[in-house]
Amino acid sequence: MRIRQGPLQRLFGLAELEVHTAGGGGKATEDDKSATRNLHVGHFRGLEDAWALRDRLRGALARHRASGLGDPDEDRSPPPDDRDVSPARGLLPAAETLLAEARRLRAALREDS
């Protein structure tokens, strides 16, 4: 897992979490036009707290690695979701703010051209 954060993302407090998974097959060659992207890489973009999600995924992986093939006394209930992802918590207002900033940036760039 890798976290990426460019200058604009840092300005808006966002980051990207890149997750690589194991899988078969080698890398596509330049001659293979059908293999345009790696399906063993997942991208979570626009995260406010990519570090917390990374830590949560690592914790889940550690629990699954240690569980073997499924112990009878294993707690199979899903972990509690400590993140409130409801739009009322700020996701929608944050997206609206980002959209307004992008529109102002586009307008400023048009004025300069």
Phi and psi in degrees as a GROMACS rama.xvg file:
@    title "Ramachandran Plot"
@    xaxis  label "Phi"
@    yaxis  label "Psi"
@TYPE xy
-139.043  139.332  ARG-2
-104.991  131.341  ILE-3
-120.684  140.692  ARG-4
-150.202  109.346  GLN-5
-82.6186  177.946  GLY-6
-60.7534  -42.1326  PRO-7
-69.0244  -39.3329  LEU-8
-61.8941  -42.0355  GLN-9
-61.8782  -41.3908  ARG-10
-59.1822  -39.7025  LEU-11
-93.0084  2.15897  PHE-12
72.8233  30.9674  GLY-13
-115.807  163.514  LEU-14
-154.311  170.418  ALA-15
-121.026  133.786  GLU-16
-105.781  122.554  LEU-17
-107.19  123.997  GLU-18
-117.152  122.398  VAL-19
-100.875  131.924  HIS-20
-114.167  158.092  THR-21
-74.6393  148.757  ALA-22
-170.522  163.672  GLY-23
-83.785  170.458  GLY-24
88.2279  151.613  GLY-25
-93.4915  -173.844  GLY-26
-74.0612  149.187  LYS-27
-72.0845  145.042  ALA-28
-87.5787  166.663  THR-29
-65.6828  -25.2344  GLU-30
-76.0326  -21.4177  ASP-31
-84.8017  96.5444  ASP-32
-75.9432  -18.836  LYS-33
-77.6061  -23.9543  SER-34
-93.6231  84.0425  ALA-35
-91.5643  -19.4039  THR-36
-150.414  157.551  ARG-37
-84.933  118.433  ASN-38
-83.4681  2.72443  LEU-39
-103.563  19.7904  HIS-40
-128.62  126.194  VAL-41
-112.096  143.153  GLY-42
-121.751  125.747  HIS-43
-108.364  106.034  PHE-44
-104.045  151.894  ARG-45
73.5203  32.247  GLY-46
-85.6963  137.879  LEU-47
-78.5382  -30.6925  GLU-48
-137.408  71.5444  ASP-49
-62.5353  -32.3891  ALA-50
-64.7243  -40.1125  TRP-51
-67.5286  -40.7652  ALA-52
-64.9105  -42.0908  LEU-53
-58.9738  -46.8415  ARG-54
-63.3068  -38.2929  ASP-55
-66.4653  -42.2603  ARG-56
-64.6964  -41.4424  LEU-57
-62.1543  -40.8115  ARG-58
-62.9176  -42.0601  GLY-59
-64.5205  -41.5009  ALA-60
-62.7629  -41.3169  LEU-61
-63.2434  -40.2678  ALA-62
-64.6863  -41.2617  ARG-63
-70.5722  -37.2728  HIS-64
-64.2333  -36.7948  ARG-65
-82.3794  -9.02746  ALA-66
-86.8338  -9.41406  SER-67
67.6595  -139.121  GLY-68
-93.392  10.0651  LEU-69
111.151  92.1599  GLY-70
-73.2543  141.375  ASP-71
-61.6754  -30.3667  PRO-72
-93.8884  10.0254  ASP-73
-70.3976  136.693  GLU-74
-73.9993  112.169  ASP-75
-97.0298  4.6752  ARG-76
-72.576  145.021  SER-77
-65.2191  149.59  PRO-78
-63.834  149.383  PRO-79
-63.4302  138.906  PRO-80
-88.1586  103.549  ASP-81
-87.0636  0.934662  ASP-82
-104.893  127.317  ARG-83
-90.6919  108.66  ASP-84
-102.636  19.0716  VAL-85
-69.2594  146.666  SER-86
-57.8532  -28.4834  PRO-87
-66.8014  -20.3074  ALA-88
-77.0659  -12.5017  ARG-89
134.794  -6.5332  GLY-90
-66.5135  -47.7849  LEU-91
-65.669  -47.3275  LEU-92
-60.9676  -36.2906  PRO-93
-65.101  -41.0919  ALA-94
-65.7418  -39.7592  ALA-95
-65.0391  -38.9862  GLU-96
-64.0372  -44.0355  THR-97
-62.2383  -42.2994  LEU-98
-62.372  -43.4183  LEU-99
-63.1396  -41.2417  ALA-100
-63.97  -41.5292  GLU-101
-63.5932  -39.8164  ALA-102
-66.3358  -40.1342  ARG-103
-65.5165  -39.3291  ARG-104
-63.762  -43.5744  LEU-105
-63.0767  -41.2076  ARG-106
-64.9018  -40.7129  ALA-107
-65.5409  -38.8079  ALA-108
-67.7044  -35.7648  LEU-109
-66.716  -37.2381  ARG-110
-65.5818  -34.9155  GLU-111
-75.153  -21.574  ASP-112
